[in-house]
Amino acid sequence: MANKALAKRQRMTIRQEPSQKAPRNPFALAAKQRAAGPHQPAKLSQRPGKKQLLDLLLQNSKDD
């Protein structure tokens, strides 16, 4: 005869609604609800730009 018993993963389980479950990580829930803002450019990329601007300003002041 065939094996009519249900395997472990086929047995009936009582499922909870997702709203009834407690959040796994309360900090993740708060972070997920926040809006993401723009990030600042890296300092390595800001520094050469500021140096170029300073050189340009110094050149303009020498020309005047």
C-alpha positions in Angstrom: 0.0 0.0 0.0 1.0 3.6 -0.5 2.2 5.7 2.3 -0.8 7.9 3.1 0.7 9.8 6.0 1.5 13.4 5.4 5.1 14.5 5.3 6.2 17.1 7.9 6.0 20.0 5.5 2.6 18.9 4.3 0.9 18.9 7.7 -1.6 21.6 8.5 -0.2 24.5 10.3 -2.1 27.4 11.9 -1.0 30.5 10.1 -1.1 34.0 11.6 -1.9 37.0 9.6 1.1 39.2 8.9 -0.5 42.0 11.0 -0.6 39.8 14.0 3.1 39.0 14.0 5.4 41.2 16.0 8.0 43.0 13.8 11.3 41.2 13.8 13.3 44.3 14.1 11.6 47.5 15.4 14.4 49.7 14.1 14.0 48.3 10.6 10.3 49.3 10.6 11.1 52.8 11.6 13.8 53.1 9.0 11.5 51.7 6.3 8.9 54.3 7.0 11.3 57.3 6.7 11.9 58.9 3.4 15.4 58.7 2.1 17.2 62.0 1.6 19.9 63.0 -0.8 23.5 62.0 0.2 26.3 64.4 0.2 29.2 63.9 -2.2 32.3 62.2 -0.7 34.9 64.5 0.8 37.4 63.2 -1.8 35.3 64.6 -4.6 34.5 67.9 -2.8 38.1 68.8 -2.2 39.4 69.0 -5.8 36.3 71.0 -6.8 36.9 73.5 -4.0 40.5 73.7 -4.9 39.7 74.4 -8.6 37.2 77.1 -7.5 39.9 78.7 -5.2 42.4 78.7 -8.1 39.9 80.3 -10.4 39.1 83.0 -7.8 42.8 83.7 -7.3 43.3 84.0 -11.0 40.4 86.4 -11.3 41.7 88.5 -8.5 45.2 88.7 -10.0 43.7 89.8 -13.4 41.8 92.7 -11.8 
